[in-house]
Amino acid sequence: MFDCAIIGAGLAGLVAAQHLVERGLSVTVLEARNRVGGRVENKTLNDGSYLELGGQWIGPGFDSLRELIDDLGLDVVGMPAPGNLIVRLRGQALAVPSSEDEPALTPFEVSDLGQGLLRLRRLAERFRSDNAWRKANDAWLNQDLRRWITTNLRTQGAQRRFSEVYAAAFGPMPKECTLLEGLHQVNSGPDLETMLASNGGLHQRRVQGGMATVAEGLAAKLGSVVRLGAEVVKVEHSATSARLHLADGEVVEAKQLISTLPPRLAMALDHEPPLPAWRAEAADKVAPGNVIKAFLVYETPFWREQGLSGQSSADEGPVRVTFDTTAEGAAKGHLMGYFEGADADSLSRRSVTLRERAFIDSAVRSFGQQAAEPLAYFERDWAAERYTGGCHGAHFSPGVWTTNGPVLAEPDGVLHWAGAEYSTRFNGYMEGAVRSGREVAAVVARNLA
Ligand SMILES: Cc1cc2nc3c(=O)[nH]c(=O)nc-3n(C[C@H](O)[C@H](O)[C@H](O)COP(=O)(O)OP(=O)(O)OC[C@H]3O[C@@H](n4cnc5c(N)ncnc54)[C@H](O)[C@@H]3O)c2cc1C
């Protein structure tokens, strides 16, 4: 019998395993896929360069992840090239100096923005610490977040930058997003002011060689502790031990168990005894975000010759943001874009050729005719991935996190939960996965002591 079995060899599972093995405990990591990394994955191209199909960007405050990267002796690099951003608004493409180059806001707008962020942070603190206030202001907290922004920031420049920073931190703001959901995000995610101060926010740094090398480095250290192609189909747990049934009929026994599956995926497993009803209800309400991460490969990163960074944002079309993700030293140009939300939903049911066409059209509108003839197109539809079932992280529908969130990470006897979706800080991000893996491993080690 193992001291601990871990379901999933994503960042959370590997980090948890590393910490338990370092404490001299016997551990097995059961991974359904034939690779480690989960939502972190590299695709190697014929010319030896690579694309990062999943989690990639390291932002301010990702301290646990940075420590891990340092321990593994890996290097962190910045954005490939400086330059102007393309902002497409109402059909017009504008080249906007990135605020790293020169301040795009007037001093008045900067001050307005600073006060707006301060107001939001104070509200978030009160929201976190004052239950009575929260209850008394329930109706007001359920107002549209966009409305709050326009009534609390006076200048259009500050309102625009506020929304950009918010989107960079937490992803596109859903149509029905409430102030309450915004405050939850502020409490659980990266610090907006830090992001603003360092400009570019989350989309800042990445690992040389790709984030997948972090997962591979951890797995190499763990050796035979990690078992690939080991899909868990049933979890039995009692007050003192757990039995995991694998798809091929094998049964693995352990004193403690860590599941790193996102809430919805976890519910698809057969559990004995069944998981509490509230957990099933919460998981049901967690709509998995639908993201297709797509890449156009060009002969060269031609946009750089025009003084452009490859970064763009648009107010229409299925691909609204792009980034230059060309690997260090690579000759060819890699332009990455996301199909997100409803657009990804409907396009995921269409052909790859149609999505390629849609991305090229969008790239042409932002970067001109040179974007019309890429050498190749690649994509990863995360909603179609059986062992992921949607991304970036799970997006909690209004009310779900505040009602059930903090207790989703509560253990059920010997069954513990770790992963990006169970972390109170950097929820949904790689940093959240690493922190959660580390924290849950400490709890399990204490239980075994
Ligand atoms: C397109 C995309 C872009 C992203 N960009 C960023 C970014 O730039 N920055 C950032 O911080 N985060 C980003 N993220 C989020 C980040 O990748 C995740 O938060 C993080 O990798 C999750 O790690 P995890 O260990 O919690 O979960 P996972 O990586 O999902 O690990 C769970 C593991 O469990 C395995 N598994 C599933 N079912 C079973 C089963 N039945 N039996 C055994 N094993 C099973 C899976 O194969 C997987 O390996 C992005 C995600 C996506 C998809």
The ligand as an ORCA input file, in Angstrom:
! r2SCAN-3c Opt
* xyz 0 1
  C      -5.008     27.288    -23.703
  C      -4.597     27.520    -22.279
  C      -3.809     28.592    -21.977
  C      -3.428     28.831    -20.658
  N      -2.602     29.864    -20.405
  C      -2.139     30.060    -19.160
  C      -1.139     31.023    -18.931
  O      -0.643     31.674    -19.859
  N      -0.712     31.228    -17.636
  C      -1.221     30.484    -16.596
  O      -0.800     30.683    -15.451
  N      -2.144     29.509    -16.811
  C      -2.599     29.267    -18.074
  N      -3.477     28.260    -18.305
  C      -3.981     27.467    -17.157
  C      -2.939     26.407    -16.698
  O      -2.464     25.691    -17.800
  C      -3.609     25.465    -15.695
  O      -4.166     26.229    -14.634
  C      -2.652     24.463    -15.037
  O      -1.766     23.904    -15.973
  C      -3.503     23.375    -14.365
  O      -2.681     22.416    -13.723
  P      -3.360     21.282    -12.838
  O      -2.292     20.375    -12.407
  O      -4.223     21.906    -11.791
  O      -4.408     20.545    -13.811
  P      -4.128     19.690    -15.141
  O      -2.955     20.205    -15.856
  O      -5.429     19.663    -15.873
  O      -3.779     18.250    -14.587
  C      -4.738     17.240    -14.359
  C      -4.158     15.930    -14.886
  O      -5.072     14.862    -14.605
  C      -5.059     13.965    -15.700
  N      -6.295     13.183    -15.677
  C      -7.539     13.568    -16.045
  N      -8.423     12.569    -15.825
  C      -7.722     11.535    -15.319
  C      -8.084     10.214    -14.886
  N      -9.345      9.789    -14.944
  N      -7.118      9.376    -14.421
  C      -5.815      9.812    -14.348
  N      -5.416     11.053    -14.747
  C      -6.369     11.895    -15.216
  C      -4.933     14.870    -16.904
  O      -4.478     14.190    -18.043
  C      -3.932     15.912    -16.398
  O      -2.613     15.557    -16.695
  C      -3.855     27.977    -19.619
  C      -4.638     26.858    -19.936
  C      -4.980     26.627    -21.247
  C      -5.763     25.401    -21.579
*
